[in-house]
Amino acid sequence: MKRFCTLFIVALLCTCAYAQTRYVGGDISMLPQYEQYSSGYKDVNGKKISDLITWLKEECGWNTFRVRIFVHPNQKAPDYQTTDYAICQDLAYVTALGKRIKEAGANFMLDFHYSDSWVDAGHIQAPAAWKGASDAVMADSIAAYTHRVLQTLKAANATPDFVQVGNEIMYGLCGIKVAPYDKAGTNWDGYLGLLHAGCNAVREECPEAKIIIHTDRPSRTDYNSYYYNKLKNDNLDFDIIGLSYYPFWHGYMTSEQVADKSDKNNLVNALKNLKTLFPDKRVHIVECAYNFQYWPTQGVNFDTRDAWPCSVQGQYDFVKDIVDNLKPLENVDGISYWFPEDLGNGDYVNWATKAGLVEETWSNRGFWNEQSTTSGHAINSRAPYYLGTFAEQGEGIEAVESSKTSSRKVVREGQLLIERNGKKYNVTGIEIE
């Protein structure tokens, strides 16, 4: 009986600990630029937000913020034909933003690109300073650079809590291509050597940080199994499988949504399979987003507007669905929204010189309308509030009017409720008697 009680208490403590360790937030790598070159953000009541990080944490329940870093940011896009003003995150920039995140009491996720420009599914170039190096020298360069960055951040009280060793790297890293995407990419020894170098440097500098290996094609169970088994068989030391999920590139979320489609792959099924295949790994969706206007045209693989219209409401419904469908999955404990702070070009652009230009084009996936007024940019919907409910801290109420009322968060029988004007509502806005 004593043994049973002990085991029960341990299980209960583990359950409680799990419930307290969900991470939710967004990649805010462009926030300092918008703070400098825009009129700012407004909340659902039209009030100007003085500090977006603090507001997202305290009002929406976000607890984690992601920032990318480039070796020597080159504002040429990967095709080296167009200028990309979003490539600006050098070590000084990231140190200042990381320090703000930590001072706000939030978790800091650092995303190493190990390049001077975007690294993603189609671009795996090494930084110019490392180009042409042997596999061994490239691994030494990754190790030395990772040490230097993390030492600088620690000295500034901006120690990361999560570290991505690479960004969408299932295709390869620093010029080394690997299967399954590149069928001729057989240099797994060289590729894995780079990952070991990066992961080992993180363990040495930030032993408490969780290491993320980030890939895309989240719905492809066959790709995930092949790739992460390669890492497992080589004993790579990491903690979290990080995935990008954009429906227009990666497909639908649930089996019900693909019931009458030719491609039956879906995110929830793939995440359940990851639990079976890699039970010791946590899973974070480190990037996700959905357009609130102007359906994307580049490389679109799936037209998911039947599930979520390309509208403000459709974006909110997408956010609600990803929270509601992923929250019951035991192995998934992180969701990070991509570019929530997007405000388009910025508001103070000198188009003759392009001074003050933040973005050349609009992505239309953020939570604020790109059209500005002198008082700032209006929030599109309560999507950022609902996103916070993944960590059981946000309000998530769309239907309950918030202006001119006072509200507070209460917990009753383990359930988070919102109390307004003497009435209690659950996080979906349903009144609780």
Buried (B, 14 or more C-beta within 10 A) or exposed (E): EEEEEEEEEEEEEEEEEEEEEBBBBBBBBBBBBBBEBBBBBBBBEEEEBEBBBBBBBEBBBBBBBBBBBBBEBBBBBBEEEEEBBBBBBBBEBBBEBBBBBBEBEBBBBBBBBBBBBBBBBEBBBBBEEBEEBEBEEBBBBBBEBBBEBBEBBEEBEBBBBBBBBBBBBBBBBBBBBBBBBBEEBEBBEBBBBBBBBBBBBBBEBBEEBBBBBBBBBBBBBEBBBEBBEBBBEBEBEBBBBBBBBBBBBBBBBBEEBBEEEEEEBBBBBBBBBBBEBBEEBBBBBBBBBBBBBEEBEEEEEBEBBEBBBBBBBBBBBBBBBBBBBBBEBEBBBBBBBBBBBBBBBBBEBEEEEEEBBBBBEBBBBBBBBBEBEEEBBBBBBBBBBBBBBBBBBBBBBBEBEBEEEEBEEEEEEEEBBBBBEEEBBBBBBEEEE
